[in-house]
Each structure stands twice: as structure tokens, then as C-alpha cells.
Amino acid sequence: MKLGIVVGNPNPKSRTLTLAEAVGDEVGTIVGETSRFVVDLVDLAAGLFEAAQEAWTEHVRAAAEGTMYTAASCDSWYNGQNIEGKPRVFPRT
């Protein structure tokens, strides 16, 4: 019994498939499918992270309303007033 041969003799004139070739093809297919899955998962995670970041920023802005940081009299580096032309935002981005 020869391990590693699916069908027939693996000589150069043979048209049979060896076990190594069959397993190699399957491993290649699995790796390809897995890498596509990982790329899709990373894209999904990036989208969720951006959405969570936007939601948190909005939450912080809402919480800061009415505090000294958002008062018109607050000319601070913290809300961007130390740079000419920079929009007044809280929190800094």
C-alpha cells in the first residue's frame, strides 16, 4: 500500500491525482475562503468602530452643553480657539 496516492501511479505520463495535489488544492481553497472572510470581518469591525466613535462624540457633546467648555465666553485651546480659522468644537477632534 502506497500512502499519498489517490489513484494510480504518479509517473510523468500518468493523468492521475496524487493525494498531495488533492490536499494542496483543498488547503488553498480553505485559505482563500478564510482570508476573504477575515477581510470582510475587518471591514465590518471598522464600520462598527466608526459608528461607535461618532455616537460617543455626540454623547460627549450633548453632555458638555451648558458647561464652561461650550460657553461663548470660553476662548480656550481646548475647544480650538487658539488657532485662527479653526472651527469651535467640543470635544477636540
C-alpha positions in Angstrom: 0.0 0.0 0.0 1.4 3.3 -1.0 0.2 6.2 1.1 0.0 9.5 -0.7 -1.5 8.3 -3.9 -5.2 8.7 -4.6 -5.4 6.8 -7.9 -2.8 5.0 -9.9 0.9 5.5 -10.3 2.2 9.1 -10.1 4.6 8.9 -13.1 5.1 11.8 -15.5 2.8 10.2 -18.2 0.0 9.5 -15.7 -3.1 11.6 -15.5 -3.9 10.6 -12.0 -4.1 12.9 -9.0 -1.8 12.3 -6.0 -3.0 12.9 -2.5 -0.6 15.7 -2.0 -2.1 17.6 -5.0 -5.7 17.0 -3.8 -4.9 18.1 -0.3 -2.9 21.1 -1.6 -5.9 22.2 -3.7 -8.2 21.9 -0.7 -5.9 23.8 1.6 -5.5 26.5 -1.0 -9.3 26.8 -1.3 -9.8 26.9 2.5 -7.1 29.6 2.9 -8.6 31.7 0.2 -12.1 31.5 1.7 -10.7 32.2 5.2 -8.8 35.2 4.0 -11.8 36.7 2.3 -13.8 36.1 5.5 -11.2 37.8 7.6 -11.1 40.8 5.2 -14.9 41.1 5.4 -14.8 40.8 9.2 -12.2 43.6 9.4 -14.3 45.8 7.2 -17.3 45.2 9.4 -15.4 45.9 12.5 -14.0 49.2 11.1 -17.5 50.3 10.2 -18.8 49.5 13.7 -15.9 51.3 15.3 -16.6 54.4 13.2 -20.3 54.3 14.2 -19.4 53.9 17.9 -16.9 56.7 17.7 -19.5 59.0 16.2 -22.1 58.0 18.8 -19.6 58.6 21.6 -18.6 62.0 20.3 -22.2 63.1 20.0 -22.9 61.8 23.6 -19.9 63.9 24.9 -21.1 67.0 23.0 -24.6 66.6 24.5 -23.2 66.2 28.0 -21.0 69.3 27.6 -23.8 71.6 26.5 -24.3 74.3 29.1 -20.8 73.8 30.7 -18.0 76.3 30.6 -16.4 74.5 27.7 -19.3 75.3 25.4 -19.9 78.9 26.7 -19.4 81.7 24.2 -17.0 83.4 26.6 -14.7 80.4 26.7 -11.8 81.1 24.4 -9.6 78.1 25.2 -7.1 76.0 23.4 -9.3 73.1 24.4 -12.1 74.0 22.0 -9.8 75.2 19.2 -9.9 79.0 19.8 -6.1 79.3 19.8 -5.8 78.6 16.1 -7.1 81.2 13.7 -9.9 79.9 11.5 -10.3 76.6 13.3 -14.0 75.7 14.0 -15.1 75.8 17.6 -15.7 72.1 18.5 -16.0 70.1 21.7 -14.5 67.6 22.2 -11.4 68.3 20.2 -11.1 66.1 17.1 
